């Protein structure tokens, strides 16, 4: 069997085509693997979420904690529970089932004293759900006030 120049050109072209396809295949595989890896996203860790918590025991007796570290989707109640534990404050609640959990005592202020009760606001708005159901996103200002009931 003799090889002529025409056959050599065909073999040479086939050789380069196979090399080109093989390199393309392996490069394509490498590209797919890179795409399957999770993208690097500059998300702040959960600990970097902050909020402000204010406890108003009386008109001139206020504890304000700014830049309070919190976790994502933390509730107002769990944040308050954490703060009272860290500050050695008495803390009591009463669970009303589907209505939610009511805070009944913070420090020495117990619901019903002088017709005052613990109520809370988030970003200046009176909260209309139980503190255990209000999920925080970060950046909020939560104010707990021991004041006369408006109801």
Residue pairs with C-beta under 8 A, 6 or more apart in sequence:
3 11
46 71
46 72
47 69
47 71
48 69
49 69
49 70
49 71
49 72
49 137
49 138
49 139
50 67
50 68
50 69
50 70
50 138
50 139
51 68
51 70
51 79
51 136
51 138
51 139
51 140
51 141
51 142
52 64
52 65
52 66
52 67
52 68
52 140
52 141
52 142
53 64
53 65
53 68
53 79
53 80
53 83
53 142
53 144
54 62
54 63
54 64
54 65
54 141
54 142
54 143
54 144
55 62
55 63
55 64
55 83
55 106
55 107
55 144
56 62
56 143
56 144
56 145
56 146
56 147
57 63
57 106
57 107
57 108
57 109
57 146
58 146
63 87
65 83
68 79
68 83
70 79
70 136
70 138
72 137
72 138
73 135
73 136
73 137
74 135
74 136
75 131
75 132
75 133
75 134
75 135
75 136
76 120
76 122
76 127
76 131
76 132
76 134
76 136
76 142
77 93
77 101
77 103
77 130
77 131
77 132
77 134
78 132
79 136
79 142
80 91
80 103
80 106
80 131
80 142
80 144
81 91
83 89
84 90
84 91
84 106
84 107
85 91
89 106
89 107
90 105
90 106
90 107
90 108
91 103
91 105
91 106
92 103
92 104
92 105
92 110
93 101
93 102
93 103
93 104
94 101
94 102
94 104
95 101
95 102
96 102
96 130
99 130
100 129
100 130
100 131
100 132
100 133
101 130
101 131
101 132
102 111
102 118
102 130
102 131
103 111
103 118
103 120
103 131
103 144
104 110
104 111
104 118
105 111
105 118
106 118
106 144
106 146
109 116
109 118
109 146
111 117
111 118
114 148
115 148
115 149
116 146
116 147
116 148
116 149
117 146
117 147
117 148
117 149
118 144
118 145
118 146
119 126
119 144
119 145
119 147
119 149
120 126
120 127
120 131
120 142
120 143
120 144
120 145
121 127
121 142
121 143
121 145
122 134
122 136
122 140
122 141
122 142
122 143
123 140
123 141
124 141
127 134
136 142
